[in-house]
């Protein structure tokens, strides 16, 4: 960044955005903040784990899809997503209808 003075001279300042010039207290605060962000991110990943299971309703939906009864299959698929929200087989069943 350059700044012109009233006498016409130009002074140049360098802005460094690293953490090298920070005191230990600020470094510790940044370290704690980054650790907390990493911890919250990892807990989000762990809670997002689902499963694939052909439950009786999933089998019924599968049969309706391959019998080309799409209206009934969509209704069953909505019910399946509500009753078993972590069952990822609903994604596969929805793709079969496409």
RODO-649627 format. One record per residue (C-alpha): z, x, y; residue in one letter; residue number from 1. Coordinates in nm, 3 decimals, decimal comma, m for minus. Each point is the difference from the previous one (the first is absolute). Example, Ala and Ser with C-alpha at 12.3 -4.5 7.8 and 13.67 -1.06 7.14 Angstrom:
# residues 2
R       c3       c1       c2  domar  guvex
R    0,780    1,230   m0,450      A      1
R   m0,066    0,137    0,344      S      2
This chain:
# residues 98
R       c3       c1       c2  domar  guvex
R    0,000    0,000    0,000      X      1
R   m0,098    0,144    0,337      X      2
R    0,166   m0,085    0,330      X      3
R   m0,136    0,102    0,341      X      4
R    0,256    0,098    0,262      X      5
R   m0,022   m0,059    0,375      X      6
R   m0,104    0,363    0,056      X      7
R   m0,301   m0,037   m0,230      X      8
R    0,133    0,193   m0,296      X      9
R   m0,028   m0,156   m0,343      X     10
R    0,295    0,022   m0,236      X     11
R   m0,059   m0,064   m0,369      X     12
R    0,271   m0,145   m0,224      X     13
R   m0,016   m0,017   m0,376      X     14
R    0,158   m0,300   m0,169      X     15
R    0,118    0,065   m0,353      X     16
R    0,091   m0,302   m0,211      X     17
R    0,158    0,186   m0,291      X     18
R    0,369   m0,015   m0,092      X     19
R    0,055    0,376    0,029      X     20
R    0,144   m0,027    0,350      X     21
R    0,245   m0,276   m0,086      X     22
R    0,370    0,059   m0,038      X     23
R    0,171   m0,033   m0,339      X     24
R    0,143   m0,343    0,078      X     25
R   m0,345   m0,144    0,073      X     26
R   m0,146    0,166   m0,311      X     27
R    0,275   m0,157   m0,208      X     28
R   m0,071   m0,344    0,149      X     29
R   m0,370    0,033   m0,074      X     30
R    0,077    0,114   m0,354      X     31
R    0,228   m0,298   m0,059      X     32
R   m0,256   m0,243    0,144      X     33
R   m0,276    0,140   m0,223      X     34
R    0,228   m0,014   m0,304      X     35
R    0,085   m0,364    0,067      X     36
R   m0,366   m0,088    0,043      X     37
R   m0,086    0,170   m0,330      X     38
R    0,284   m0,180   m0,175      X     39
R   m0,107   m0,341    0,128      X     40
R   m0,361    0,072   m0,098      X     41
R    0,095    0,098   m0,354      X     42
R    0,219   m0,309   m0,046      X     43
R   m0,293   m0,215    0,113      X     44
R   m0,218    0,158   m0,266      X     45
R    0,258   m0,059   m0,270      X     46
R    0,045   m0,366    0,089      X     47
R   m0,376   m0,061   m0,014      X     48
R   m0,026    0,065   m0,374      X     49
R   m0,144   m0,292   m0,193      X     50
R   m0,092   m0,069   m0,361      X     51
R   m0,289   m0,138   m0,205      X     52
R    0,097   m0,274   m0,243      X     53
R   m0,197   m0,283   m0,154      X     54
R    0,266   m0,267    0,022      X     55
R   m0,074   m0,346   m0,143      X     56
R   m0,117   m0,121    0,343      X     57
R   m0,219    0,309    0,040      X     58
R   m0,161   m0,067   m0,339      X     59
R   m0,059   m0,363    0,097      X     60
R   m0,160    0,114    0,327      X     61
R   m0,213    0,254   m0,186      X     62
R   m0,125   m0,268   m0,240      X     63
R   m0,087   m0,232    0,289      X     64
R   m0,192    0,274    0,180      X     65
R   m0,214    0,079   m0,304      X     66
R   m0,049   m0,372   m0,066      X     67
R   m0,145   m0,013    0,355      X     68
R    0,263   m0,248    0,118      X     69
R    0,053    0,187    0,327      X     70
R    0,175   m0,276    0,195      X     71
R    0,278   m0,025   m0,261      X     72
R    0,009    0,380   m0,034      X     73
R    0,053    0,042    0,376      X     74
R    0,288   m0,245   m0,010      X     75
R    0,158    0,186   m0,293      X     76
R   m0,057    0,333    0,177      X     77
R    0,190   m0,120    0,308      X     78
R    0,285   m0,119   m0,222      X     79
R    0,001    0,332   m0,185      X     80
R    0,015    0,199    0,324      X     81
R    0,295   m0,208    0,120      X     82
R    0,198    0,006   m0,324      X     83
R   m0,076    0,365   m0,089      X     84
R   m0,065    0,186    0,328      X     85
R    0,026    0,350   m0,156      X     86
R   m0,240   m0,077   m0,285      X     87
R   m0,316    0,189    0,093      X     88
R   m0,211   m0,179   m0,261      X     89
R   m0,067   m0,262    0,269      X     90
R   m0,228    0,251    0,173      X     91
R   m0,205    0,047   m0,315      X     92
R   m0,024   m0,372   m0,060      X     93
R   m0,115   m0,060    0,357      X     94
R   m0,265    0,269   m0,041      X     95
R   m0,128   m0,170   m0,315      X     96
R   m0,073   m0,311    0,205      X     97
R   m0,209    0,200    0,245      X     98
